């Protein structure tokens, strides 16, 4: 499980779905700045097969595909909230959260 969660973009995707509720693929892709459609698709498929994300497909033109978190993922939401709190605390202490994958760098360095 840790291997899956520590892959690039995975926590970022889960955080957006957890914080914003179910989202269509295109909206999620725009929210996760810098991710390619291919990588987002791969991560969502992996998260779906692991039981963390559900996929709802509607046969419309164009097809509407919505992703959201499952009950299993709600157990991890608490951990994500703690990580977000820690990031905000560090940011308040002078750390700067970087763009893209949420990297952290010290201010002035």
Secondary structure, DSSP 8 states (H G I E B T S, - for coil): -HHHHTSTTHHHHHHHHHHH-SEEHHHHHHHSTT--HHHHHHHHHHHHHTTSEEEEEE--SS-EEEEEE-HHHHHHHHHHHHHHHHHHHHHHTTEEE-STTT-EEETT-
